Amino acid sequence: VKSALQVGDEPYDFTVVTTEGKAARLSDFIENKKPVIIYFFATWCPWCAKDYAALSKVYKDYENNVSIISIDLDLSEDMFELKKYKEKYPELKNTIFASGQSEILINYKVTKTTTKYAIDRNGKIIYAGFGAFDEEQWKILLEALIK
């Protein structure tokens, strides 16, 4: 059994289908030296809504430098629900929202919404944790990624 990914580890690669119908592969971001945050959420999660509201206020300063891949951990939710949910956060329109896959949830040991993995431009995990962030915490994480 794989242990949970930790700071310093390399993340497991995956490909998801976005709400725009495109394929997004994690290793493409890493090959392009693009920092990325993998965020696990569900549309019914109140803490995720708080996270996205706070992120919405600060992301415009980082959107060219840090990609965000939001993966739905509720496998019963469909693309239509995800699209409607993403529309609630117009400031995050350049982020990726995608349906979850059991393999990704298993590899990343995801059991909670708001689980976040931040991967720097060298393809290493620099943050792994969960819990809703306020604007300041998002800024700290985003700043650490663009260093």
Order of alpha helices (4+ residues) and beta strands (2+ residues): beta-beta-alpha-beta-alpha-beta-alpha-beta-alpha-beta-beta-alpha
